[in-house]
Amino acid sequence: MSTIKINIQETANETILKFISNTILINGGSYEYNNIDEAKNSPLAQQLFYLPFVKKVFITANFIAIQRYDIVQWNDVEEEVREQIEAYLQDGNAVVNEQAATKKEAVEVYAEVTPNPTVMKFGTNKPLTQTDVEYKNIDEASKSSPLATALFNFPFIKEVFISENYISITKYDMVDWNDVYQEVRTFIRNYIQEGKTIIAELPKKETEQNVEISKENLDDTSAKIVDILNEYIKPAVASDGGNIAFKAYDTDSKKVSVILQGACSGCPSSTITLKNGIETMLKEMLPNQINEVVAING
């Protein structure tokens, strides 16, 4: 059994703290509880509500956010809560009894073309993951994502990228998307509707493609770059079925390295457009701090 670790992350709201897990907590979606009565399907949330300062509990695939009452400050109790959650999970206790949760929502899956002709975006109204993951082959997928593993059983699927509410799939040239997208869309919809596991655990191989870099470990310029990417670049890229991840900033050469994923990966036009667009924006917003942006395919 792997060791479970919980890390603490502050939020914009000083009363709310995030407790981030290195393992998957629930199979997609999210749950919000305002009191212990609402938390009947979550043994973990019920236990947390016994702490007198806990006001609200929010559970997602890989973190638990807790809002406190003003009777305490987080720096007085956060370590105690972190240890309690970590011990609870390490003992193998249930986070949410998902079968006992509310009735199934209707699942919608829609297919969208992307700037990359080999990639199709499949969007859904159901949250899939809180951490973007990318799989280059079935061997990578089999270690953490049953959904991606199942998709690789289609002989024409080359790569799978799973984000918060969409899946970008790269195909081989043996088929045209017009001939197969409907079959893939139906498969994904049925898979999600049946409540099957999307991601069983985060990929064990911690690469920059699958692990978000914590801003706490970055210098000031790198942290500003991440903020700009998240606010101005990522939303536009995600709408086309892609993703952009910060990799590194070299203070000497003033060079920024970013990783392109999903529909952006391997697409010459998007690589050039994104590189130039990101470079221009960063130079304008961080004058004299950026010389070049290098785009790397994930």
Kinemage of the C-alpha trace (Angstrom):
@kinemage 1
@onewidth
@group {chain A} dominant
@subgroup {mainchain}
@vectorlist {calphas} color= white
{ca met a 1} P 0.000 0.000 0.000
{ca ser a 2} L 1.431 3.376 -1.057
{ca thr a 3} L 2.024 6.052 1.544
{ca ile a 4} L -0.606 8.763 1.487
{ca lys a 5} L 0.604 12.319 1.871
{ca ile a 6} L -1.488 15.422 2.488
{ca asn a 7} L -0.112 18.862 1.654
{ca ile a 8} L -1.625 22.150 2.805
{ca gln a 9} L -2.387 24.935 0.350
{ca glu a 10} L -3.772 28.370 1.130
{ca thr a 11} L -6.589 29.903 -0.923
{ca ala a 12} L -7.708 33.435 -1.758
{ca asn a 13} L -10.219 33.134 1.103
{ca glu a 14} L -8.305 33.165 4.400
{ca thr a 15} L -11.024 31.071 6.095
{ca ile a 16} L -10.631 28.233 3.556
{ca leu a 17} L -7.702 25.839 3.401
{ca lys a 18} L -7.070 23.065 0.868
{ca phe a 19} L -5.675 19.704 1.925
{ca ile a 20} L -4.245 18.139 -1.231
{ca ser a 21} L -3.745 14.384 -1.506
{ca asn a 22} L -1.155 12.540 -3.597
{ca thr a 23} L -3.815 9.901 -4.345
{ca ile a 24} L -7.276 10.008 -5.902
{ca leu a 25} L -9.973 10.466 -3.257
{ca ile a 26} L -13.177 10.017 -5.263
{ca asn a 27} L -14.086 8.943 -8.776
{ca gly a 28} L -14.673 12.322 -10.419
{ca gly a 29} L -17.225 14.957 -9.491
{ca ser a 30} L -17.274 16.879 -6.222
{ca tyr a 31} L -19.286 17.066 -2.995
{ca glu a 32} L -20.068 20.047 -0.779
{ca tyr a 33} L -21.351 19.749 2.787
{ca asn a 34} L -22.611 22.599 4.959
{ca asn a 35} L -23.203 20.524 8.092
{ca ile a 36} L -22.959 16.996 9.479
{ca asp a 37} L -26.517 16.104 8.415
{ca glu a 38} L -25.713 16.795 4.767
{ca ala a 39} L -22.591 14.629 5.071
{ca lys a 40} L -24.403 11.318 5.575
{ca asn a 41} L -22.707 9.766 2.532
{ca ser a 42} L -19.223 10.942 3.578
{ca pro a 43} L -17.685 9.352 6.692
{ca leu a 44} L -14.668 11.633 6.363
{ca ala a 45} L -16.732 14.821 6.215
{ca gln a 46} L -18.773 13.655 9.185
{ca gln a 47} L -15.601 13.137 11.197
{ca leu a 48} L -14.323 16.593 10.233
{ca phe a 49} L -17.578 18.239 11.366
{ca tyr a 50} L -16.903 16.978 14.880
{ca leu a 51} L -14.145 19.575 14.977
{ca pro a 52} L -15.932 22.635 16.442
{ca phe a 53} L -14.311 25.123 14.069
{ca val a 54} L -15.277 23.361 10.813
{ca lys a 55} L -17.987 25.303 8.960
{ca lys a 56} L -18.029 23.692 5.515
{ca val a 57} L -16.335 20.731 3.764
{ca phe a 58} L -15.761 20.439 0.010
{ca ile a 59} L -14.398 17.176 -1.438
{ca thr a 60} L -13.017 16.698 -4.958
{ca ala a 61} L -10.956 14.054 -6.734
{ca asn a 62} L -7.668 14.985 -5.107
{ca phe a 63} L -8.237 17.582 -2.395
{ca ile a 64} L -10.433 18.474 0.559
{ca ala a 65} L -11.222 22.145 1.151
{ca ile a 66} L -12.361 23.160 4.625
{ca gln a 67} L -13.876 26.470 5.673
{ca arg a 68} L -13.439 27.418 9.327
{ca tyr a 69} L -15.415 29.536 11.742
{ca asp a 70} L -13.646 32.589 13.127
{ca ile a 71} L -13.175 31.027 16.565
{ca val a 72} L -9.707 29.844 15.478
{ca gln a 73} L -6.943 30.744 13.049
{ca trp a 74} L -5.725 28.138 10.583
{ca asn a 75} L -2.105 28.360 11.701
{ca asp a 76} L -3.206 27.096 15.130
{ca val a 77} L -5.028 23.979 13.889
{ca glu a 78} L -4.000 23.223 10.287
{ca glu a 79} L -1.327 20.675 11.167
{ca glu a 80} L -3.705 18.796 13.458
{ca val a 81} L -6.301 18.623 10.662
{ca arg a 82} L -3.701 17.565 8.100
{ca glu a 83} L -2.516 14.707 10.314
{ca gln a 84} L -6.085 13.613 11.007
{ca ile a 85} L -6.976 13.458 7.302
{ca glu a 86} L -3.730 11.693 6.429
{ca ala a 87} L -4.210 9.065 9.138
{ca tyr a 88} L -7.843 8.535 8.121
{ca leu a 89} L -6.907 7.917 4.487
{ca gln a 90} L -3.901 5.772 5.334
{ca asp a 91} L -6.186 3.423 7.269
{ca gly a 92} L -8.162 2.844 4.062
{ca asn a 93} L -11.379 4.469 5.273
{ca ala a 94} L -14.011 5.633 2.772
{ca val a 95} L -14.014 9.285 1.774
{ca val a 96} L -17.451 9.290 0.137
{ca asn a 97} L -19.833 6.356 -0.286
{ca glu a 98} L -20.448 7.323 -3.893
{ca gln a 99} L -23.103 4.695 -4.528
{ca ala a 100} L -25.108 6.211 -1.720
{ca ala a 101} L -24.766 9.685 -3.172
{ca thr a 102} L -27.491 11.635 -4.898
{ca lys a 103} L -29.268 10.292 -7.974
{ca lys a 104} L -27.364 10.045 -11.222
{ca glu a 105} L -27.159 13.187 -13.294
{ca ala a 106} L -27.732 13.019 -17.025
{ca val a 107} L -24.356 12.775 -18.729
{ca glu a 108} L -23.751 14.773 -21.874
{ca val a 109} L -20.715 14.337 -24.099
{ca tyr a 110} L -20.120 16.477 -27.166
{ca ala a 111} L -17.396 16.256 -29.797
{ca glu a 112} L -15.512 19.303 -31.074
{ca val a 113} L -12.882 19.650 -33.767
{ca thr a 114} L -9.602 21.292 -32.723
{ca pro a 115} L -6.891 23.219 -34.592
{ca asn a 116} L -4.964 19.952 -34.658
{ca pro a 117} L -6.633 17.693 -37.276
{ca thr a 118} L -5.432 14.535 -35.521
{ca val a 119} L -7.070 15.522 -32.209
{ca met a 120} L -10.764 15.580 -31.259
{ca lys a 121} L -12.054 17.158 -28.057
{ca phe a 122} L -14.824 15.367 -26.147
{ca gly a 123} L -16.388 17.735 -23.617
{ca thr a 124} L -18.708 16.642 -20.817
{ca asn a 125} L -20.973 18.214 -18.196
{ca lys a 126} L -19.457 15.986 -15.492
{ca pro a 127} L -16.148 16.856 -13.780
{ca leu a 128} L -13.540 14.239 -14.640
{ca thr a 129} L -10.385 15.189 -12.734
{ca gln a 130} L -8.853 18.001 -10.701
{ca thr a 131} L -5.378 17.242 -12.054
{ca asp a 132} L -4.661 17.126 -15.794
{ca val a 133} L -3.187 13.803 -16.907
{ca glu a 134} L -1.765 12.717 -20.240
{ca tyr a 135} L -1.130 9.173 -21.473
{ca lys a 136} L 1.047 8.348 -24.470
{ca asn a 137} L 0.189 4.649 -24.557
{ca ile a 138} L -1.839 1.925 -22.878
{ca asp a 139} L 1.024 0.934 -20.573
{ca glu a 140} L 1.039 4.399 -18.994
{ca ala a 141} L -2.758 4.416 -18.761
{ca ser a 142} L -3.047 0.957 -17.203
{ca lys a 143} L -1.186 2.145 -14.118
{ca ser a 144} L -3.682 4.859 -13.199
{ca ser a 145} L -6.690 5.417 -15.490
{ca pro a 146} L -9.235 2.708 -16.333
{ca leu a 147} L -11.007 5.125 -18.702
{ca ala a 148} L -7.851 5.914 -20.684
{ca thr a 149} L -6.971 2.207 -20.720
{ca ala a 150} L -10.386 1.393 -22.185
{ca leu a 151} L -10.009 4.097 -24.839
{ca phe a 152} L -6.680 2.670 -25.958
{ca asn a 153} L -8.544 -0.487 -26.934
{ca phe a 154} L -9.707 1.444 -29.980
{ca pro a 155} L -6.901 0.617 -32.469
{ca phe a 156} L -6.829 4.123 -33.929
{ca ile a 157} L -6.278 5.974 -30.630
{ca lys a 158} L -2.699 7.167 -30.151
{ca glu a 159} L -2.804 9.442 -27.056
{ca val a 160} L -5.318 10.457 -24.372
{ca phe a 161} L -5.363 13.722 -22.396
{ca ile a 162} L -7.908 14.066 -19.554
{ca ser a 163} L -8.685 17.487 -18.124
{ca glu a 164} L -11.315 18.844 -15.739
{ca asn a 165} L -14.301 18.526 -18.057
{ca tyr a 166} L -13.000 17.244 -21.375
{ca ile a 167} L -10.909 14.519 -22.984
{ca ser a 168} L -8.651 15.233 -25.960
{ca ile a 169} L -7.854 12.185 -28.057
{ca thr a 170} L -5.105 11.946 -30.655
{ca lys a 171} L -5.665 9.411 -33.447
{ca tyr a 172} L -3.413 7.612 -35.867
{ca asp a 173} L -3.787 8.478 -39.555
{ca met a 174} L -5.455 5.135 -40.345
{ca val a 175} L -8.928 6.682 -39.938
{ca asp a 176} L -10.722 10.021 -40.299
{ca trp a 177} L -12.465 11.487 -37.268
{ca asn a 178} L -15.692 11.794 -39.256
{ca asp a 179} L -15.840 8.001 -39.426
{ca val a 180} L -15.198 7.249 -35.746
{ca tyr a 181} L -15.947 10.238 -33.497
{ca gln a 182} L -19.562 9.221 -32.897
{ca glu a 183} L -18.504 5.770 -31.685
{ca val a 184} L -15.950 7.273 -29.313
{ca arg a 185} L -18.415 9.892 -28.034
{ca thr a 186} L -21.012 7.209 -27.270
{ca phe a 187} L -18.409 5.048 -25.529
{ca ile a 188} L -17.262 7.896 -23.272
{ca arg a 189} L -20.832 8.881 -22.438
{ca asn a 190} L -21.821 5.317 -21.497
{ca tyr a 191} L -18.639 4.847 -19.470
{ca ile a 192} L -19.287 7.950 -17.385
{ca gln a 193} L -23.022 7.256 -17.075
{ca glu a 194} L -22.299 3.830 -15.596
{ca gly a 195} L -20.196 5.437 -12.863
{ca lys a 196} L -17.018 3.596 -13.776
{ca thr a 197} L -13.667 4.774 -12.461
{ca ile a 198} L -12.082 7.545 -14.507
{ca ile a 199} L -8.744 7.844 -12.706
{ca ala a 200} L -7.873 5.315 -10.018
{ca glu a 201} L -4.763 7.134 -8.856
{ca leu a 202} L -2.478 9.864 -10.079
{ca pro a 203} L 0.378 8.647 -12.291
{ca lys a 204} L 3.209 7.372 -10.098
{ca lys a 205} L 5.821 8.693 -12.485
{ca glu a 206} L 5.913 12.318 -11.454
{ca thr a 207} L 6.669 14.195 -14.655
{ca glu a 208} L 6.070 17.797 -15.539
{ca gln a 209} L 3.314 16.592 -17.857
{ca asn a 210} L 1.215 15.259 -14.995
{ca val a 211} L 2.189 17.192 -11.883
{ca glu a 212} L 1.271 20.802 -11.231
{ca ile a 213} L 4.169 22.839 -9.958
{ca ser a 214} L 3.425 24.455 -6.625
{ca lys a 215} L 3.912 28.218 -6.713
{ca glu a 216} L 5.447 27.952 -3.262
{ca asn a 217} L 8.529 26.398 -4.897
{ca leu a 218} L 8.924 29.131 -7.523
{ca asp a 219} L 10.759 32.430 -7.610
{ca asp a 220} L 8.724 35.640 -7.986
{ca thr a 221} L 9.041 35.870 -11.776
{ca ser a 222} L 8.127 32.209 -12.293
{ca ala a 223} L 5.090 32.602 -10.026
{ca lys a 224} L 3.948 35.635 -12.055
{ca ile a 225} L 4.386 33.645 -15.284
{ca val a 226} L 2.204 30.838 -13.889
{ca asp a 227} L -0.491 33.377 -12.902
{ca ile a 228} L -0.480 34.909 -16.393
{ca leu a 229} L -0.684 31.499 -18.065
{ca asn a 230} L -3.563 30.426 -15.818
{ca glu a 231} L -5.562 33.636 -16.256
{ca tyr a 232} L -5.004 34.587 -19.895
{ca ile a 233} L -3.708 31.583 -21.822
{ca lys a 234} L -5.119 28.364 -20.377
{ca pro a 235} L -8.839 29.176 -20.847
{ca ala a 236} L -8.374 29.872 -24.558
{ca val a 237} L -6.200 26.791 -25.023
{ca ala a 238} L -8.670 24.567 -23.138
{ca ser a 239} L -11.504 25.694 -25.415
{ca asp a 240} L -9.569 24.095 -28.277
{ca gly a 241} L -8.937 20.874 -26.355
{ca gly a 242} L -5.390 21.683 -25.341
{ca asn a 243} L -3.405 22.619 -22.280
{ca ile a 244} L -0.289 24.577 -21.493
{ca ala a 245} L 1.881 23.853 -18.461
{ca phe a 246} L 4.743 25.920 -17.064
{ca lys a 247} L 8.014 23.995 -17.006
{ca ala a 248} L 10.845 26.385 -16.160
{ca tyr a 249} L 12.210 29.926 -16.184
{ca asp a 250} L 15.922 30.591 -16.536
{ca thr a 251} L 16.863 33.793 -14.731
{ca asp a 252} L 20.127 34.184 -16.648
{ca ser a 253} L 18.860 33.749 -20.194
{ca lys a 254} L 15.315 34.955 -19.300
{ca lys a 255} L 13.950 31.992 -21.245
{ca val a 256} L 10.554 30.479 -20.401
{ca ser a 257} L 9.834 26.816 -21.177
{ca val a 258} L 6.224 25.623 -21.454
{ca ile a 259} L 4.731 22.230 -22.265
{ca leu a 260} L 1.916 21.846 -24.785
{ca gln a 261} L -0.561 19.033 -24.188
{ca gly a 262} L -3.725 17.620 -25.690
{ca ala a 263} L -4.702 19.208 -29.011
{ca cys a 264} L -1.727 21.596 -28.821
{ca ser a 265} L 0.850 18.815 -28.661
{ca gly a 266} L 2.340 17.995 -32.047
{ca cys a 267} L 0.372 20.658 -33.909
{ca pro a 268} L 2.837 22.867 -35.862
{ca ser a 269} L 0.419 25.775 -36.297
{ca ser a 270} L -0.599 25.896 -32.635
{ca thr a 271} L 3.020 25.559 -31.534
{ca ile a 272} L 4.029 28.614 -33.558
{ca thr a 273} L 0.918 30.628 -32.661
{ca leu a 274} L 1.100 29.810 -28.967
{ca lys a 275} L 4.819 30.421 -28.739
{ca asn a 276} L 4.532 33.826 -30.388
{ca gly a 277} L 1.337 34.747 -28.552
{ca ile a 278} L 2.647 33.728 -25.142
{ca glu a 279} L 5.988 35.374 -25.811
{ca thr a 280} L 4.380 38.673 -26.788
{ca met a 281} L 2.047 38.684 -23.801
{ca leu a 282} L 4.737 37.802 -21.264
{ca lys a 283} L 7.099 40.440 -22.650
{ca glu a 284} L 4.366 43.076 -22.357
{ca met a 285} L 3.243 42.067 -18.869
{ca leu a 286} L 6.729 41.363 -17.494
{ca pro a 287} L 8.932 43.971 -19.203
{ca asn a 288} L 12.673 43.278 -19.349
{ca gln a 289} L 12.174 39.870 -17.701
{ca ile a 290} L 11.418 37.690 -20.748
{ca asn a 291} L 13.613 37.145 -23.807
{ca glu a 292} L 12.165 33.975 -25.283
{ca val a 293} L 9.456 31.345 -24.832
{ca val a 294} L 10.217 27.759 -25.836
{ca ala a 295} L 7.236 25.482 -26.456
{ca ile a 296} L 7.751 21.749 -25.879
{ca asn a 297} L 5.301 19.086 -26.982
{ca gly a 298} L 4.075 16.989 -24.052
